[in-house]
Amino acid sequence: MTKSKGLLLGLLLVSWSFVAAARFVVEKNSLMVTSPQELRGKHDSAIGNFGIPQYGGSMAGTVVYPKDNAFACDEFSDSFRAKAGALPNFLLIDRGDCLFAKKVWNAQKAGASAVLVIDDKDEPLITMDLPREDDEAAKYIQNITIPSALIDRKFGEQLKKAVRSGEMVNVNLDWREAVPHPDDRVEYELWTNSNDECGAKCEMMMNFLKEFKGAAQLLEQGGYSQFTPHYITWYCPQAFIVSKQCKSQCINHGRYCAPDPEQDFSTGYEGKDVVVENLRQLCVFRVANESKKPWIWWDYATDFHIRCPMKDKKYNKECADTVIKSLGLDTEKIDKCMGDPDADSDNPILKMEQDAQIGKGSRGDVTILPTLIVNNRQYRGKLEKKAVLKAICAGFEETTEPAVCLSDDIETNECLNDNGGCWHDKASNITACKDTFRGRVCECPMFEGVQFKGDGYSSCEAAGPGRCRINNGGCWLGSRDGSTFSACQESGNDKCQCPSGFKGDGVKTCEDIDECKEKKACQCPECSCKNTWGSYECTCSGDLLYIKEHDTCISKSASEAKATWVAVWVILIILLVAALGAYVVYKYRLRSYMDSEIRAIMAQYMPLDSQGEVPNHSHEDHA
């Protein structure tokens, strides 16, 4: 080892010595065992620092322990993908022999929906982290999408014993309280770096900035969030300040340092170039914030990466100023904010950044890049647009989240993948999977005005009025010879019941009842029975006529004679009624005529009340 390399190694070990002593907070989520009864209860599990935890939501599943490959360090030959309608499978594996990320990757490829790793020693829970530098791991880490968690040894052994004994072990992973929500605004910060030549991690960071920019600006402009960018620096120990390594990696006389981008002091850019650009980006944020447009930082960070990359030798102040001016910011204000990088004194901006690295409250020290903090809790999981947005949206108190959290643009739709493991009817394409930003929920739906009922995972059945319109209510339906019969009844209960003339469970089968063989019809001696689908036909021998109401046969001639006499009697009755009516009219008119004649005769001999007295002239003649 050369002297310069020895100094470099010593510098790095001393410079990062604070990491080993740093206070690291393990972020936990709740794990509830729902069965078997003897294991019911809540337990802590430490969220893995990769994959996609379901922030703000929960996830139910069945615990499965592999018959072999218990450490999951090799690819599985068995599949752990849940069958349609069944709960997702959570793979229980042992710690040891290989990287945490590799275990989870192998489990994901085998179809597991989540991973529970059993600790191999009795100790407080730790965070399953990504490997610092591993070329092989870099190939698959970014493709891990399932959540994972570490559970303590004693609890893990209990789960393992229950699974091995044939018990059905169901658990519920709950991330709803993993992010606090103290008010109606989410405060989050991203610890990042302007270095774009540090390999896979830098590429991941830059890609995230570009993908997340639109959503971040939307939240910020709506007043829903308060974002703050941060940059990690470290100091150079006093004994190494005059060394070539510190001079190339630090500004302000060893107070603020960053590693060499190419890990080679003889070529390319130096660590101090990275520190200066980090400082510039902090000042861009400050100046933009003063103009009430803090979201411009996202434009600068992404535009600088695109227009001023190290590989094109444009990672410099000249290119940076071009980007700043294009965004309408004042370059002089930003230069003033940055101060003098050669001054032997503290830089107030970078000094604040170093102080902010120290954990406060429930947040531990920031020791790695990138690190995302949401409402003072460290985000665990993949640095990917939709996953991060889910964590940020989980930081809002329920019912106070903005509409943007429920939009299709930013929401992760778990229902697109095998209907989220929920019930699904292929015939009508109805699913019980309901997607929210807090995760999918298996809940029987309402479809075309008809409510479905069930557990949402394995069954949902149409219930209530209109249910027969949807797949015939899940009941039997049959057609033959132009006739259609259904076991679905709109009235009464929601059970399937075979119609009259059929027997069966009403769901899958309804078989025609042979009324003739079962002697339920046509029992008269003269009757002849013929079975039909769903009914029967009865005929009578000779000229007899079948009367269904009485299940009997009568003579057609007797019937005709009877009908004739009935007709005769009807006619006679009609004639009699007509004659009686004519007689009554005759008698009435005759009586009226006689009354008028009598009155006329009497009027000639007797004065009526209506006539005046007739004068008597004979007395006057004889006076």
Secondary structure, 3 states (H helix, E strand, C coil): CCHHHHHHHHHHHHHCHHHHCCCCCCCEEEEEEEECHHHCEEEEEEECCCCCCCCCCEEEEEEECCCCCCCCCCCCCCCCCCCCCCCCEEEEEECCCCCHHHHHHHHHHCCCCEEEEECCCCCCCCCCCCCCCCHHHHHHHCCCCCCEEEECHHHHHHHHHHHHCCCCCEEEEECCCCCCCCCCCEEEEEEECCCCCCCHHHHHHHHHHHHHHHHHHHHHHCCCEEEEEEECCECCCHHHCCCHHHHHHEECCCCEECCCCCCCCCCCCCHHHHHHHHHHHHHHHHHHHHCCCCCHHHHHHHHHHHHCCHHHCCCCHHHHHHHHHHCCCCHHHHHHHHCCCCCCCCCHHHHHHHHHCCCCCCCCCCCCCCEEEECCEECCCCCCHHHHHHHHHCCCCCCCCCHHHHCCCCCCCHHHCHHHHCCEECCCCEECEEEECCEEEECCCEECCEEEECCCCCCCEEECCCHHHCHHHHCCEEEECCEEEECCCCCCCCCCCCCCCEECCCCCCCEECCCCCCCCCCCCCCEEEEEECCEEEEEECCCEEEECCCCEEEEHHHHHHHHHHHHHHHHHHHHHHHHHHHHHHHHHHHHHHHHHHHHHHHHHHCCCCCCCCCCCCHHHHCC
